[in-house]
Amino acid sequence: MGSASKVFDKMLERDLVSWTCVINGFVDNTRPLEGLRLFKKMEMEPNDVTMISVLRACAETIALSAGMNYDPKLPVVLLEIDDEEKASQ
């Protein structure tokens, strides 16, 4: 993850994919707090994929309620997912 982070830091232009990949990389490599710190510095609006990485980071740091502060629609989305799962059972 160190090399990817260094490349990201040196990038002149960062798009949503690059932000999301590095955030997700931190989470995948047991560094969720670094992923959350990077998310707070993100210079654009996150998409659903970014938010999944952020929620994973929150869950791994036992800060799931913090994830709801990042996106006010999140509780609604989580309820919709829960309803879909219940309906499929």
N, C-alpha and C positions, 0 to 999 in steps of 0.2 A: 504494500500500500504506500510505502514511503516514496517510491519512484513515481507512482501515479500522482501523488499529492504534489510532488515537486514539479512535474510537468504541468499540472493544473495551475499551480501558482505562477508559472512563467507564461501561461497563455495570455495573449493580448486580447483575444475575443473569446468569451465563454458563452455557449448557448445553453439552453435548457437541458439538453442531453448530457453535456459535460458536467454541469452542476449535479444532476441527478446521479450520474455514474459514480462520481466521487463520493457523494453522500452515501449511496448504496454500498460502495466499496468499504467505507468506514464501518458501516453496520455489519456487513458480511465478515469483516475481520475483527470482530469483537471490540470495536472502538466507537460505540454508538454516541457517546458524548461529543466526540469530534465531528461526527456526522451532524448532530444537532447544532453545534457551533457554526459549522459551515452553512447549514440551512438558514440560520439567522442572518448570515452575511449575504445570502443569495440576492442577486441584483435584478430579479425578474419574478413574475408570478409563477408559482409552482403548478404543475399539472397533477393528474391523479397518480401517475407513477411516482413522482417525487413524494407525494403525500404518503404513499404506501411505505416508502423508505423511512420517512420521518416517523410514521406510526410504529414501525418496527423498532426504530431507535428508542422511541418513548417507552415501548413495551419492555425492551431490554434494560432500561434504566428505571423501570417501575414508575414511569411518569406519563402514563397514558392520558391522564387528564390534561397534561400540557399540550398534547396533540390537538385537543379540541380548541385550545387557544389559537392555534395556527390557522385553523379553518373553521369558521362558525357553522358551515354546512355539514361538518363532519358528523355530529350526532345523528343527523337525519340520514346521511349515507350509511352509517353503521346500523341504524335501525332498519333501513331498507334491505341491507344485506342479510340481517338476522331474520327478517320476515320471509325473504326468498328462501333461506335455508330451511325454515320451519315448514314452508309450503311444499318444499320438495321431499320432505320426509313422510 
